Amino acid sequence: MNFDDEIFSSVARPGETLGSLGHWIRLLRQRRNWTLPMLAKKSGVPVSSISRFERTGQISTAGMMRILQALGELDGLAAVV
């Protein structure tokens, strides 16, 4: 089981799931050596929204989709859903 699988399989409550999703997004961004402003530019989502998402998991569905698309992970979400 890889780290991404662990995040989603170990979560029991919706709030924890959102927090885990934000943490996963931060890891994806960091693995690409992207800063928050870089991801904001590529996704069209404000830096403040991305930062809040990474910390709390709170973001609009549209914002999350734009971030996932910018990171090249939109297909990964489809596989999970």
C-alpha positions in Angstrom: 0.0 0.0 0.0 1.5 3.4 -0.9 1.1 6.6 1.0 -1.8 7.9 -1.1 -3.7 4.7 -0.4 -2.9 4.9 3.3 -4.3 8.5 3.5 -7.7 7.5 2.1 -8.0 4.1 3.8 -7.2 5.2 7.3 -9.8 8.0 7.4 -13.1 7.5 9.3 -14.9 10.8 9.4 -15.7 13.4 6.7 -13.7 16.2 8.4 -10.7 13.9 8.6 -11.1 13.0 4.9 -11.1 16.6 3.9 -8.0 17.3 6.0 -6.3 14.2 4.5 -7.2 15.5 1.0 -5.6 18.8 1.7 -2.5 17.1 3.1 -2.3 15.0 -0.1 -2.5 18.1 -2.3 0.3 19.7 -0.3 2.4 16.6 -0.8 1.7 16.5 -4.5 2.6 20.2 -4.8 5.8 19.8 -2.8 6.9 16.7 -4.8 6.8 18.9 -7.9 8.8 21.6 -6.1 5.9 24.1 -6.7 5.3 27.0 -4.4 1.8 28.1 -3.5 2.0 31.0 -6.0 3.1 28.6 -8.7 0.1 26.3 -8.1 -2.2 29.4 -7.9 -1.0 30.6 -11.3 -1.4 27.2 -12.9 -4.8 26.5 -11.4 -6.4 30.0 -11.2 -7.2 29.4 -7.5 -6.0 32.2 -5.1 -3.0 31.4 -2.9 -5.2 32.0 0.2 -7.7 29.4 -0.9 -5.0 26.8 -1.7 -3.3 27.5 1.6 -6.6 27.0 3.5 -7.3 23.8 1.5 -3.9 22.4 2.4 -4.3 23.2 6.1 -8.0 22.4 6.6 -9.3 20.6 3.6 -11.9 23.4 3.0 -12.3 24.5 -0.6 -15.1 24.7 -3.2 -15.6 21.8 -5.5 -14.6 23.9 -8.5 -11.4 25.1 -6.7 -10.5 21.5 -5.9 -11.1 20.4 -9.4 -8.9 23.2 -10.8 -6.1 22.3 -8.4 -6.3 18.6 -9.3 -6.2 19.5 -13.0 -3.2 21.7 -12.6 -1.4 19.0 -10.7 -2.3 16.4 -13.4 -4.3 14.4 -10.8 -7.9 14.8 -12.1 -7.8 11.2 -13.4 -6.6 10.0 -10.0 -9.7 11.4 -8.4 -11.9 9.7 -11.0 -10.3 6.4 -10.0 -11.1 7.0 -6.3 -14.7 8.1 -6.8 
